């Protein structure tokens, strides 16, 4: 859709299109996560920073943002996992991703070599690869949350 809004003759490479769209999409979700974290900070924190005499920049960087980012670690991790899984959407613009290679490229290249496997095995391998990455990322996030004491009073 980006090319519809540009002057005639202006074209972008598919890789650049995928990067720009993914970056805009991801940054919008990240901004919403951080905004939610900022709203979770009570007014008492702002008042305490003012009482100590901190400037606006000091108040935001030393008091507010660390607490807000700490509160939104789980949604940010969830967003990163979703973004990793959404990389298969680049097939829409004609780029190869892991799932496309596993389902189309490998079986077609292996026909002359008497490939004994099936497409299901390739898809199963891709599913296991995605699961290992997302599971390990989620476990690492849980360790970080435990170390920071999230959910404890």
LUMDREN-706743 format. One record per atom (N, C-alpha, C): residue number from 1; residue in three letters; atom name; y, z, x. Coordinates in pm, 1 decimal. Each point is the difference from the previous one (the first is absolute). Example, Ala and Ser with C-alpha at 12.3 -4.5 7.8 and 13.67 -1.06 7.14 Angstrom:
! residues 2
PT num residuo atomo        v        w        u
PT   1     ala     N   -569.0    780.0   1319.0
PT   1     ala    CA    119.0      0.0    -89.0
PT   1     ala     C    120.0      0.0     90.0
PT   2     ser     N    105.0    -72.0    -35.0
PT   2     ser    CA    119.0      6.0     82.0
PT   2     ser     C    109.0     73.0    -77.0
! end
This chain:
! residues 153
PT num residuo atomo        v        w        u
PT   1     unk     N   -119.6      0.0     81.7
PT   1     unk    CA    119.6      0.0    -81.7
PT   1     unk     C    126.0      0.0     86.1
PT   2     unk     N    -11.6     48.2    123.9
PT   2     unk    CA    116.5      8.4     86.4
PT   2     unk     C     61.9   -136.2     24.6
PT   3     unk     N    -81.5   -103.0     14.6
PT   3     unk    CA     52.6   -132.8     29.7
PT   3     unk     C     76.3    -59.9   -117.7
PT   4     unk     N    -23.2     48.2   -120.3
PT   4     unk    CA     74.4    -50.7   -116.0
PT   4     unk     C    146.5     39.8      4.6
PT   5     unk     N     31.6    109.9     66.7
PT   5     unk    CA    136.5     50.2      5.3
PT   5     unk     C     75.0    -43.0    125.3
PT   6     unk     N    -63.1    -75.7     85.7
PT   6     unk    CA     62.8    -46.0    123.6
PT   6     unk     C     42.6   -145.6    -14.7
PT   7     unk     N     92.7    -45.5     82.8
PT   7     unk    CA     41.4   -141.2     -6.2
PT   7     unk     C   -117.7    -93.2     29.2
PT   8     unk     N     13.1   -123.6    -45.6
PT   8     unk    CA   -106.4    -98.5     22.3
PT   8     unk     C    -18.6    -23.7    149.7
PT   9     unk     N   -123.9    -12.9     41.0
PT   9     unk    CA    -31.4    -25.0    139.0
PT   9     unk     C    -25.5    125.1     81.7
PT  10     unk     N     29.9    116.6    -54.4
PT  10     unk    CA    -24.5    125.4     72.3
PT  10     unk     C   -140.8     46.5    -34.0
PT  11     unk     N    -85.1      0.4     97.5
PT  11     unk    CA   -139.6     40.9    -18.5
PT  11     unk     C    -33.8    107.8    102.3
PT  12     unk     N    -87.9     90.4    -39.1
PT  12     unk    CA    -47.1    104.6     89.4
PT  12     unk     C   -149.6    -14.3     19.0
PT  13     unk     N    -46.3     40.6    114.9
PT  13     unk    CA   -142.2      0.8     30.0
PT  13     unk     C    -71.1     99.4    -91.7
PT  14     unk     N   -126.9    -25.9    -29.8
PT  14     unk    CA    -75.2     88.1    -89.1
PT  14     unk     C    -11.3    141.3     54.8
PT  15     unk     N    -15.4     12.4    130.5
PT  15     unk    CA    -11.7    132.7     60.6
PT  15     unk     C    129.6     77.9    -19.1
PT  16     unk     N    112.7    -65.7     22.0
PT  16     unk    CA    129.4     65.1    -18.7
PT  16     unk     C     21.0     39.5   -145.5
PT  17     unk     N    -41.1    -86.7    -92.1
PT  17     unk    CA      9.9     33.1   -142.9
PT  17     unk     C    -80.0    125.6    -32.2
PT  18     unk     N   -122.9      4.8     49.2
PT  18     unk    CA    -85.9    115.3    -27.9
PT  18     unk     C     58.6    127.4     59.4
PT  19     unk     N     54.9     -8.3    120.3
PT  19     unk    CA     58.0    117.7     64.6
PT  19     unk     C    121.4     48.7    -76.8
PT  20     unk     N     88.1    -91.7    -38.5
PT  20     unk    CA    122.4     38.9    -71.5
PT  20     unk     C    -33.4     61.5   -135.3
PT  21     unk     N    -86.7    -62.8    -74.5
PT  21     unk    CA    -34.1     51.3   -132.8
PT  21     unk     C    -70.1    134.9     10.6
PT  22     unk     N    -90.9     14.2     93.7
PT  22     unk    CA    -69.7    126.8     17.4
PT  22     unk     C     96.6    109.4     43.5
PT  23     unk     N     92.6    -32.6     87.8
PT  23     unk    CA     97.9     99.0     45.7
PT  23     unk     C     91.1     44.4   -113.6
PT  24     unk     N     48.4    -93.4    -79.9
PT  24     unk    CA     86.9     35.9   -112.7
PT  24     unk     C    -76.5     83.3   -101.5
PT  25     unk     N   -120.4    -42.2    -32.3
PT  25     unk    CA    -82.6     71.6    -97.4
PT  25     unk     C    -29.4    142.3     48.2
PT  26     unk     N    -40.6     12.3    125.0
PT  26     unk    CA    -35.1    130.9     54.1
PT  26     unk     C    122.1     89.9     14.4
PT  27     unk     N    112.0    -56.8     41.7
PT  27     unk    CA    119.8     82.7     17.3
PT  27     unk     C     52.1     52.1   -132.4
PT  28     unk     N    -17.8    -74.7   -107.2
PT  28     unk    CA     42.1     48.7   -132.1
PT  28     unk     C    -83.8    121.2    -40.9
PT  29     unk     N   -129.6     -6.6     20.4
PT  29     unk    CA    -85.1    113.5    -32.8
PT  29     unk     C     28.0    119.5     90.7
PT  30     unk     N     22.2    -25.1    128.1
PT  30     unk    CA     30.6    108.7     92.9
PT  30     unk     C    130.7     68.2    -38.0
PT  31     unk     N     99.7    -78.2    -39.6
PT  31     unk    CA    127.4     57.9    -42.6
PT  31     unk     C    -18.4     87.5   -124.2
PT  32     unk     N    -84.7    -41.9    -90.5
PT  32     unk    CA    -26.5     82.0   -118.9
PT  32     unk     C    -71.0    130.2     36.8
PT  33     unk     N    -92.2     -6.0     94.6
PT  33     unk    CA    -68.3    121.8     43.9
PT  33     unk     C     98.1     97.7     63.6
PT  34     unk     N     85.8    -50.3     86.9
PT  34     unk    CA     97.8     87.0     66.0
PT  34     unk     C     99.8     53.7   -101.2
PT  35     unk     N     42.6    -82.8    -95.5
PT  35     unk    CA     91.5     46.2   -104.4
PT  35     unk     C    -62.0    113.6    -80.0
PT  36     unk     N   -127.0    -12.3    -31.3
PT  36     unk    CA    -69.4    108.3    -69.9
PT  36     unk     C     -4.7    127.1     82.9
PT  37     unk     N    -21.5    -15.1    130.4
PT  37     unk    CA      0.7    116.2     88.4
PT  37     unk     C    136.7     65.2      7.0
PT  38     unk     N    104.3    -80.4      1.2
PT  38     unk    CA    136.1     55.1      2.2
PT  38     unk     C     31.6     74.7   -129.3
PT  39     unk     N    -49.9    -50.1   -110.8
PT  39     unk    CA     23.2     68.7   -127.2
PT  39     unk     C    -78.3    130.0     -9.7
PT  40     unk     N   -104.9     14.6     79.7
PT  40     unk    CA    -79.7    122.4     -6.9
PT  40     unk     C     65.8    116.5     73.9
PT  41     unk     N    101.4    -26.8     78.9
PT  41     unk    CA     69.1    105.2     74.7
PT  41     unk     C     94.0     74.1    -95.1
PT  42     unk     N    -10.8    131.6      0.5
PT  42     unk    CA     82.5     79.0    -91.4
PT  42     unk     C    145.0      4.4     47.4
PT  43     unk     N     88.9     29.2    -92.7
PT  43     unk    CA    142.6      9.2     32.7
PT  43     unk     C     28.7    114.4     96.4
PT  44     unk     N    -85.9    100.4      0.7
PT  44     unk    CA     18.3    113.0     90.8
PT  44     unk     C     -1.5    -41.3    145.9
PT  45     unk     N    -77.6   -103.8     33.7
PT  45     unk    CA     -3.9    -49.2    137.9
PT  45     unk     C    134.2    -61.8     39.3
PT  46     unk     N     59.5    -74.6    -91.9
PT  46     unk    CA    131.5    -58.7     26.5
PT  46     unk     C    105.2    109.8     15.2
PT  47     unk     N     -6.8     98.6    -88.2
PT  47     unk    CA     96.2    109.4      4.3
PT  47     unk     C    -15.4     83.6    127.5
PT  48     unk     N   -124.4     22.5     41.4
PT  48     unk    CA    -23.1     76.8    122.6
PT  48     unk     C     54.3    -74.5    122.1
PT  49     unk     N    -19.1   -132.3      3.4
PT  49     unk    CA     52.7    -78.5    111.4
PT  49     unk     C    152.6      3.2      0.5
PT  50     unk     N     60.4     -2.6   -117.1
PT  50     unk    CA    146.0      9.9     -7.2
PT  50     unk     C     48.4    138.0     42.4
PT  51     unk     N    -75.7    103.0    -36.5
PT  51     unk    CA     39.0    137.3     33.8
PT  51     unk     C     -3.5     23.7    150.4
PT  52     unk     N    -93.2    -64.6     68.4
PT  52     unk    CA    -10.2     14.7    144.8
PT  52     unk     C    109.5    -80.6     69.1
PT  53     unk     N     59.1    -96.1    -69.8
PT  53     unk    CA    108.4    -79.2     56.3
PT  53     unk     C    -44.7   -130.1     62.8
PT  54     unk     N   -113.1    -53.1    -43.3
PT  54     unk    CA    -48.2   -126.9     55.0
PT  54     unk     C     78.6   -116.4    -59.5
PT  55     unk     N     19.9   -103.1     81.1
PT  55     unk    CA     63.2   -121.6    -50.7
PT  55     unk     C   -100.1    -74.1    -88.3
PT  56     unk     N     48.5   -103.3    -67.4
PT  56     unk    CA    -88.6    -76.4    -88.5
PT  56     unk     C   -113.7    -64.1     78.7
PT  57     unk     N     30.0    -56.8    115.4
PT  57     unk    CA   -102.9    -62.4     82.8
PT  57     unk     C   -102.1    103.4     47.1
PT  58     unk     N     46.0    115.0     45.6
PT  58     unk    CA    -91.0    105.9     43.9
PT  58     unk     C    -83.7     50.5   -117.0
PT  59     unk     N     61.6     14.8   -114.4
PT  59     unk    CA    -71.8     49.8   -117.9
PT  59     unk     C   -113.5    -94.8    -36.7
PT  60     unk     N     29.7   -128.2     -0.2
PT  60     unk    CA   -102.3    -97.9    -38.1
PT  60     unk     C   -109.9     -9.4    105.7
PT  61     unk     N     37.8    -10.6    128.4
PT  61     unk    CA   -100.5    -22.5    104.8
PT  61     unk     C    -79.1    124.2     37.5
PT  62     unk     N     59.5    116.8    -10.4
PT  62     unk    CA    -68.4    121.0     44.6
PT  62     unk     C    -65.5     79.9   -112.5
PT  63     unk     N     52.4     -9.9   -121.1
PT  63     unk    CA    -50.1     83.9   -108.7
PT  63     unk     C    -69.6    -82.7   -108.4
PT  64     unk     N     68.5    -97.9    -53.6
PT  64     unk    CA    -46.7    -69.0   -120.5
PT  64     unk     C   -111.9   -100.0     28.9
PT  65     unk     N     23.0    -93.6     92.5
PT  65     unk    CA    -99.4   -105.4     24.7
PT  65     unk     C   -134.3     52.9     50.3
PT  66     unk     N     -5.3     98.0     90.9
PT  66     unk    CA   -132.7     49.6     39.7
PT  66     unk     C    -79.5     56.7   -117.3
PT  67     unk     N     66.5     70.2    -89.3
PT  67     unk    CA    -69.9     55.3   -116.0
PT  67     unk     C    -41.5   -110.3    -97.8
PT  68     unk     N     87.9    -97.3    -19.9
PT  68     unk    CA    -30.8   -109.0    -92.3
PT  68     unk     C   -116.6    -84.1     51.6
PT  69     unk     N      2.0    -31.8    128.6
PT  69     unk    CA   -108.4    -81.2     55.7
PT  69     unk     C   -131.4     76.1      2.5
PT  70     unk     N      6.6    128.1     22.0
PT  70     unk    CA   -120.7     82.6     -3.0
PT  70     unk     C    -60.7      0.1   -139.2
PT  71     unk     N     85.2     -2.0   -101.8
PT  71     unk    CA    -48.8      2.5   -138.6
PT  71     unk     C    -62.9   -132.0    -42.1
PT  72     unk     N     37.9   -110.3     65.3
PT  72     unk    CA    -50.2   -130.1    -44.0
PT  72     unk     C   -103.6    -59.7     94.6
PT  73     unk     N    -60.4     80.7     83.1
PT  73     unk    CA   -106.0    -52.1     87.0
PT  73     unk     C   -115.6    -59.5    -81.5
PT  74     unk     N    -52.0     68.7   -102.4
PT  74     unk    CA   -110.7    -60.8    -75.8
PT  74     unk     C     35.1   -133.6    -66.2
PT  75     unk     N    115.4    -13.9    -66.9
PT  75     unk    CA     29.8   -132.1    -56.2
PT  75     unk     C     21.4   -108.7    104.5
PT  76     unk     N     54.7     35.8    115.6
PT  76     unk    CA     19.9   -100.5    104.6
PT  76     unk     C   -134.8    -45.7     55.2
PT  77     unk     N    -92.1     91.5     19.1
PT  77     unk    CA   -133.9    -37.7     47.1
PT  77     unk     C    -69.1    -88.1   -103.5
PT  78     unk     N     13.4     35.3   -125.7
PT  78     unk    CA    -57.6    -82.6   -106.3
PT  78     unk     C     60.9   -139.2      1.0
PT  79     unk     N    129.1     -8.5     24.1
PT  79     unk    CA     66.1   -130.5      5.7
PT  79     unk     C    -50.3    -81.6    117.7
PT  80     unk     N    -20.1     61.0    114.8
PT  80     unk    CA    -49.3    -73.3    117.1
PT  80     unk     C   -141.2    -51.7    -25.7
PT  81     unk     N    -83.6     81.3    -62.4
PT  81     unk    CA   -135.4    -44.6    -31.8
PT  81     unk     C      3.9   -116.2    -98.3
PT  82     unk     N     84.6      9.1   -102.1
PT  82     unk    CA     13.1   -109.6    -96.0
PT  82     unk     C     53.5   -126.0     65.8
PT  83     unk     N     94.2     15.9     90.4
PT  83     unk    CA     55.0   -115.6     69.9
PT  83     unk     C   -106.6    -66.9     86.1
PT  84     unk     N    -84.2     80.7     63.7
PT  84     unk    CA   -109.6    -57.0     78.8
PT  84     unk     C    -93.8    -80.7    -87.9
PT  85     unk     N    -30.4     53.0   -118.3
PT  85     unk    CA    -88.2    -72.9    -90.7
PT  85     unk     C     68.8   -121.9    -60.6
PT  86     unk     N    132.3      5.4    -13.2
PT  86     unk    CA     73.8   -112.2    -57.4
PT  86     unk     C     19.9   -114.4     97.6
PT  87     unk     N    -42.3     16.7    123.4
PT  87     unk    CA     13.3   -110.9     94.8
PT  87     unk     C    -83.0   -119.6    -43.4
PT  88     unk     N    -97.0     21.2    -87.0
PT  88     unk    CA    -78.3   -113.4    -49.4
PT  88     unk     C     83.5    -89.7    -90.9
PT  89     unk     N    117.4     45.9    -43.9
PT  89     unk    CA     86.4    -82.2    -85.2
PT  89     unk     C     66.2   -114.4     76.1
PT  90     unk     N     -4.4      1.9    133.4
PT  90     unk    CA     60.0   -109.7     75.9
PT  90     unk     C    -77.0   -129.5    -20.0
PT  91     unk     N   -119.6      7.6    -55.7
PT  91     unk    CA    -75.6   -121.4    -29.4
PT  91     unk     C     72.0    -85.5   -103.7
PT  92     unk     N     91.2     60.9    -77.0
PT  92     unk    CA     74.9    -74.1   -101.2
PT  92     unk     C     86.9   -107.4     66.3
PT  93     unk     N     56.8     30.4    115.8
PT  93     unk    CA     84.5    -97.5     68.4
PT  93     unk     C    -78.6    -82.9    100.6
PT  94     unk     N   -131.0     10.8     -1.1
PT  94     unk    CA    -83.1    -85.1     82.7
PT  94     unk     C    -36.3     55.9    136.0
PT  95     unk     N     22.4    125.3     23.9
PT  95     unk    CA    -38.2     59.9    127.4
PT  95     unk     C   -140.7     58.4     -9.5
PT  96     unk     N    -66.4      7.6    112.2
PT  96     unk    CA   -134.0     58.7      2.6
PT  96     unk     C     11.2    149.7     20.3
PT  97     unk     N    -72.8     74.3    -77.4
PT  97     unk    CA    -11.3    143.4     19.1
PT  97     unk     C   -147.4     31.9     17.6
PT  98     unk     N    -29.6    127.5     19.7
PT  98     unk    CA   -138.0     41.8     25.6
PT  98     unk     C    -93.8    -39.5   -113.8
PT  99     unk     N     42.1     23.5   -123.2
PT  99     unk    CA    -85.3    -29.9   -114.7
PT  99     unk     C    -23.0   -150.3    -14.5
PT 100     unk     N    104.7    -78.9     20.8
PT 100     unk    CA    -14.6   -145.8    -10.5
PT 100     unk     C    -92.1    -53.5    108.8
PT 101     unk     N     15.6     49.3    120.5
PT 101     unk    CA    -86.5    -44.7    109.9
PT 101     unk     C   -144.7     37.3    -28.6
PT 102     unk     N    -22.0    122.7    -53.1
PT 102     unk    CA   -135.9     43.4    -28.2
PT 102     unk     C    -66.8    -76.9   -111.8
PT 103     unk     N     78.5    -45.7    -97.6
PT 103     unk    CA    -61.4    -66.8   -114.2
PT 103     unk     C     -4.0   -152.2     11.6
PT 104     unk     N     91.8    -58.7     75.3
PT 104     unk    CA      6.9   -146.5      5.1
PT 104     unk     C    -27.8    -59.0    138.4
PT 105     unk     N     63.4     53.5    102.1
PT 105     unk    CA     -3.9    -64.8    131.4
PT 105     unk     C   -134.4     19.5     68.6
PT 106     unk     N    -48.5    123.0      8.1
PT 106     unk    CA   -124.8     26.9     72.4
PT 106     unk     C   -119.5    -74.4    -60.7
PT 107     unk     N    -21.2      4.9   -132.8
PT 107     unk    CA   -114.7    -74.7    -53.6
PT 107     unk     C     11.0   -151.3     21.7
PT 108     unk     N    120.7    -57.0     -8.6
PT 108     unk    CA     15.0   -144.3     18.7
PT 108     unk     C    -21.3    -41.3    144.5
PT 109     unk     N     39.3     81.4     95.0
PT 109     unk    CA    -20.2    -33.4    140.5
PT 109     unk     C   -145.0     15.9     40.8
PT 110     unk     N    -74.2     82.0    -69.7
PT 110     unk    CA   -135.7     33.3     43.2
PT 110     unk     C   -106.1    -86.0    -66.6
PT 111     unk     N     37.0    -94.9    -85.5
PT 111     unk    CA   -101.4    -79.1    -68.2
PT 111     unk     C    -80.8    -85.8     96.7
PT 112     unk     N     65.0    -53.6    100.4
PT 112     unk    CA    -72.5    -82.4     96.1
PT 112     unk     C    -86.9     80.9     93.9
PT 113     unk     N     27.5    129.4     11.4
PT 113     unk    CA    -76.0     84.0     92.1
PT 113     unk     C   -109.4     77.5    -72.0
PT 114     unk     N    -37.4    -45.4   -120.4
PT 114     unk    CA   -103.8     65.8    -78.8
PT 114     unk     C     29.0    148.4    -18.9
PT 115     unk     N    116.2     28.9    -51.1
PT 115     unk    CA     42.0    138.3    -24.3
PT 115     unk     C    -90.8     61.5   -105.2
PT 116     unk     N    -59.5    114.7     32.4
PT 116     unk    CA    -94.8     62.7    -90.4
PT 116     unk     C     66.2     94.7    -99.3
PT 117     unk     N    125.9     34.8     22.9
PT 117     unk    CA     68.7     94.9    -85.9
PT 117     unk     C     55.3    -66.7   -124.7
PT 118     unk     N     60.6     83.0    -82.4
PT 118     unk    CA     61.5    -48.6   -122.6
PT 118     unk     C    145.2     45.8     -5.1
PT 119     unk     N     69.9    -51.1    -97.9
PT 119     unk    CA    139.1     40.9    -18.3
PT 119     unk     C      6.9    148.7    -33.6
PT 120     unk     N    -98.2     50.9    -72.9
PT 120     unk    CA      0.2    141.3    -37.1
PT 120     unk     C     -1.2     90.3    122.8
PT 121     unk     N    -72.3    -39.4    104.2
PT 121     unk    CA     -2.7     81.1    122.0
PT 121     unk     C    136.5      2.9     67.8
PT 122     unk     N     68.7   -113.5      0.3
PT 122     unk    CA    133.3     -4.0     57.9
PT 122     unk     C     97.3     85.7    -80.1
PT 123     unk     N     -7.6     -8.9   -131.4
PT 123     unk    CA     87.4     80.3    -85.8
PT 123     unk     C    -32.7    148.0     18.3
PT 124     unk     N   -127.5     34.1     12.0
PT 124     unk    CA    -38.8    138.6     23.6
PT 124     unk     C     56.3     50.0    132.7
PT 125     unk     N     -5.7    -82.9    103.4
PT 125     unk    CA     58.4     38.0    128.4
PT 125     unk     C    150.2     24.7    -13.4
PT 126     unk     N     71.2    -87.3    -70.6
PT 126     unk    CA    144.0     17.3    -21.2
PT 126     unk     C     27.7    128.7    -77.2
PT 127     unk     N    -81.4     27.0   -101.3
PT 127     unk    CA     18.7    122.1    -79.2
PT 127     unk     C    -21.9    124.0     86.4
PT 128     unk     N   -102.4     -2.7     83.5
PT 128     unk    CA    -25.3    114.1     90.0
PT 128     unk     C    114.1     15.7    100.0
PT 129     unk     N     51.3   -111.1     51.0
PT 129     unk    CA    113.3      5.7     92.7
PT 129     unk     C    122.1     63.2    -66.9
PT 130     unk     N     33.6    -46.4   -121.4
PT 130     unk    CA    112.2     58.2    -73.5
PT 130     unk     C    -23.9    148.7    -26.7
PT 131     unk     N   -121.7     35.7    -38.9
PT 131     unk    CA    -30.0    139.6    -32.5
PT 131     unk     C     13.8     88.8    124.1
PT 132     unk     N    -53.1    -44.8    113.8
PT 132     unk    CA      8.6     80.3    122.7
PT 132     unk     C    146.2     23.7     36.8
PT 133     unk     N     82.2   -103.7     -6.0
PT 133     unk    CA    140.4     16.2     35.0
PT 133     unk     C     69.7     96.2    -95.9
PT 134     unk     N    -16.3    -21.4   -129.3
PT 134     unk    CA     71.1     84.1    -97.1
PT 134     unk     C    -51.5    143.1      1.2
PT 135     unk     N   -129.7     18.8     17.0
PT 135     unk    CA    -55.5    134.8      3.5
PT 135     unk     C     49.5     76.3    122.9
PT 136     unk     N     -1.5    -67.6    115.9
PT 136     unk    CA     46.2     68.3    121.4
PT 136     unk     C    149.1     30.0     -7.8
PT 137     unk     N     76.2    -88.7    -58.2
PT 137     unk    CA    143.3     24.1    -14.7
PT 137     unk     C     26.0    116.4    -95.4
PT 138     unk     N    -74.7      6.6   -108.8
PT 138     unk    CA     16.1    109.8    -95.1
PT 138     unk     C    -41.5    133.6     61.8
PT 139     unk     N   -106.2      0.7     78.0
PT 139     unk    CA    -43.3    123.7     66.3
PT 139     unk     C    103.7     46.2    100.7
PT 140     unk     N     57.4    -93.0     73.9
PT 140     unk    CA    103.9     35.9     97.2
PT 140     unk     C    122.2     57.2    -72.0
PT 141     unk     N     32.2    -57.6   -112.4
PT 141     unk    CA    111.6     51.0    -79.5
PT 141     unk     C    -27.6    141.4    -49.0
PT 142     unk     N   -122.7     26.6    -40.2
PT 142     unk    CA    -35.0    134.4    -45.5
PT 142     unk     C     15.1    101.1    113.5
PT 143     unk     N    -36.7    -39.1    122.5
PT 143     unk    CA     16.6     90.2    114.3
PT 143     unk     C    147.5     28.2     26.5
PT 144     unk     N     82.7   -102.6    -10.8
PT 144     unk    CA    143.8     18.7     20.2
PT 144     unk     C     56.8     91.7   -107.3
PT 145     unk     N    -40.0    -22.1   -125.2
PT 145     unk    CA     48.0     84.1   -109.7
PT 145     unk     C    -43.9    144.9     19.0
PT 146     unk     N   -122.1     20.7     45.8
PT 146     unk    CA    -49.9    135.8     21.5
PT 146     unk     C     77.2     65.8    114.4
PT 147     unk     N     25.9    -74.9    106.5
PT 147     unk    CA     73.4     53.5    113.9
PT 147     unk     C    143.9     38.8    -40.8
PT 148     unk     N     59.4    -78.7    -88.3
PT 148     unk    CA    135.7     29.2    -46.2
PT 148     unk     C      3.6    105.5   -109.6
PT 149     unk     N   -116.1     31.9    -54.7
PT 149     unk    CA     -6.2    103.5   -103.2
PT 149     unk     C     43.0    -49.8   -136.9
PT 150     unk     N    -17.5   -129.2    -27.7
PT 150     unk    CA     36.5    -51.0   -131.2
PT 150     unk     C    -94.9     54.1   -106.1
PT 151     unk     N     53.0     38.4   -112.7
PT 151     unk    CA    -80.2     52.8   -109.8
PT 151     unk     C    -27.1    148.0     11.3
PT 152     unk     N     46.8     64.4    105.4
PT 152     unk    CA    -19.5    142.7     16.8
PT 152     unk     C    131.9     71.4    -20.6
PT 153     unk     N     -7.2    122.6    -42.5
PT 153     unk    CA    121.3     78.8    -19.6
PT 153     unk     C      0.5    116.6     94.4
! end
